[in-house]
Amino acid sequence: MKTYNNKVSSNSIISFESAIFKQSLDISRANFWCKLTFWNSEIENTIPKEIGLYCTDDIEKVSVLEPKKEAYKKIRESYRIIKNEFTKEGNAIDSLDFFNYEMIAYKEEKRRDIEREEKRRDIEKKLSEFFIWLRFTNDRFLIWLNKISNDNGTNWFRGICFTLIITLIFYLIFLLTISGELMFSTSKLALKSTLKHFVEFLNVSKWDIKPFGIDSYDYGYVVLFIGRLFIAYGYYQTIQAFRKYGKK
């Protein structure tokens, strides 16, 4: 359902005499170039409960819309039009009533601005706190990683152990991703093949590997990639520890 702006001739008279508006009204976009009368009319709800009806001309979208500043602006403009009509008639009392309604709608309009600004600031604050937490967590993680990988650059043996352990962890995870195509065996040949591919896993320069003759392992490749990042880090930490050890 769509609503449209109306146009009337200048010699027309439109009367809302004794009209009772249950949920305010919206005449903000009406082109009333004529005589209007609102004598004895009443507004039961200065700010309507169904505020969504004032957000759009498309009635089907009302239920999915939240109250917006535009809705209150339309209501305020409607009260201003009525106030001006009473002012033209010299009806100061009713004019003041609708001036009061206009100010109530304006207050709601500004409140929405304040709420929107507070919401924006709240989001910015939460994002700032998140990035501070993320940086703090990252720093702590790097400190912890540096400690266990080479004891802060002082223990090359720990660097070697870290590299082998991290390789074993990711190698086992990698094997789990291709376990559906493997057959468990404790034979000497199976153990040799497992050890061979473990060494291949350690070789970060070789990516075209076919463990146990398998050349397609989508999820396994992701594990291989992440694992080799940590393995390369282990190599780096071992070399760093050797350098510091040599300087001593």
N, C-alpha and C positions, 0 to 999 in steps of 0.2 A: 504494500500500500504506500503510495506517494502522496505528499501534500505539496501544494504549490502556492506561491505568492499571489495575492488577489489585487485587482485594480478596480476602482469604482469611479464614477463621474463625480465632479465637484459639487453638483446640486443634489447629491444623494444624502440621505440621513440613515445612519446605522445606529440602532438603539439596542443597548444591552441592559435596559431598564429592569431593575429587580431581578437580574440574573444572579444565580448562585453557582459559582465555580467551585467544584469539589476539589480539584487538584491544580489550582492556579490556572494560568493560561499563557499561551504564546502567540502574541500578535506582533512580535518584534520585527518581522519582515513584511508585514502587511502595508500596502500603500494606501493609507486612508487619506486621500485628498478630498475629504468631505466632512460633514457634521457628524460627530460621535456623541453619544450620551451613555453614561454609565451610572445614572442616578439610581440610588438604592441597591446597587449591585454589591455582592459579597464574595469574598475569597475565603474559603474554609481552611485551606492549607497554604499559607504564604509561600513556603518552600514545599513543593509536592513530594509525596513519598515515591511516586513513580518517576523519578528524575531521569531515568533512561529514555523516556518518551521525548525528552527535550534535547537529546544528543544527536538524533538523526531523523531524517524524513522517511527512512526505510524501516517500517514497523517490524520487519522480520529480524532485524539486527539488534533490536532493543535489549533482548535477554542476554546478549553476550557483551554488551557495553557497560563500562563502569562510569559513574558520574564524572563529568568533565567540566572544566571551567566554562566551556562554550554554552552548556546548558543553563548555568546560572546567569550568564551574560544575557541570554535570550529572555529569561524571566525578568531580570532587572530592567531591560529595555521595554518590556511590555508594561511594567509598572510606571516607568517614566512617561510613556505615551498617555496612559490613563491619568496620571498626575497632571500632565500639561492640559488635558481636556478640562479637568476640574478647575485648573488655574485660569483658563480662558473664560470659564463661566463665572469666575469670582467666588467659587466654592472653596474657601480656604481650609475648612475643616476636613473635607474628604480629600482635598489635595495633600494635606499634611499626612493623612493616613497612608495614602499611596506613596508618599515620599518616604515614610517609615518602612513600607514594604520594599521599596527600591533599595534602601540602605541595608535591610536584612539580606536581600539577595546579593548585594555588593560585598557584604561581610563574608558570605559563604563563598563567593567567587575568590576573594582574597585568601580565605582559609585554604582553599584548594591550592593556591599558589604556594602558600607557606608549607603545606603538607608535601607538595611535590619537591620543594627545595630541601625540606628536611629528609625526605626519602633519598634524594640525590646525594646529600651529604652523608647519610647513613651508609649508602652503598659505597661511596668513596672511602669512608672510614673503615668499613669491613674489608675492602680490597687492600687498603694500606696495611691493616693488621695482618691480613693473609700473607702479603708479600714480605712483611717483617718476619712473620713466623717461618715462611718458606726459606728466607735467607738464613735465619738462625738455625733451622733444622739442617739446611744444606751445609752450613759451616761446621756444625757438630758432627754430621755424617763424614765430612772430609777429614776432620781431625781424627775421628774414630778409625776411618779407613787407613789413614796414614800411620796410625799407631799399630794396627794389626798387620799391615802389609810389610813394613820394614822398621818398626819401632822408631818412627820419626827420622828415618834416614841413617840409623846407626847399626842396623842388623841385616846384612845381605842374606844370611841364611834364612831369616824369617821371610824375606822377599821370595826366595825360591819355594819355601813351603807354602806361602800364600798362593803363588802362581799354580802350583801343582794341585792344591786343595780346591781352588776356585775352578780349575779346569775339570777336576773330577766331578764337582757338583753340576756344572753345566753339561758335562758329557753324559752323566746319568739322566738328566732332564731330557737331553737330546735323544737318548735311547728310548725313553718313554714315549716320545712323540712318534717314533717309528716302530714301536713294540709290536704293532699289529702285523708287521711284515717280517718279524724275527722269530726264530725258534730257539728256545733256551737249550744250551748244551754246556757240559763241563769238560768236553774233550780238549786235548792239547791244541788241536787246530783252531777250535773256537776261542780259546784263551789267547792264542797268538794273534788271531784276527782282531779281537777286542782291544788288545794292547797296541796293535798297529794303528788302529783308528783313533785311539786315545792320543797317540803321538801326533797323528795328523791334526787332531783338534788343537794341539799345542802350537802347531805351525800357522801363525796368523797371516803368513804371506800366501798360503795356498787355500783357495776358496772352492776350486772345482774338485771336491772330494765326493767319492761314492762309497760311503760306508756299507760294508756287507753286500756290495753290488747294487745298492739302492741309489738311484739317481734323481728321485723326486721326493722331496720331503719339505713341503711348504712351511708348516709350523716349526719344523726342526731347523729350517734356515734362519728363522727369527731367533731361536735359541742360540744357534751358532754365532750369529752376528753379535748379540748382546754378550754372550760368553766371551767372545774374542776381544771385546772392548775391555773387559775386566782382566783378561789374560795379558793384553798389551800393557795395561796399567801395572800388572804384576812385574812384567819385564822392566818397565821403566823404574819402578820402585827398587827393584833389585840392583839395577845399574847405578841409580842414585846412591844407594847404600854402599856399593863398591867404591864409588868415587870418594865419598866422605871417609870411608875406611882407609882408602889409600892415602888421603891427605894426612891422616893421623900418623 
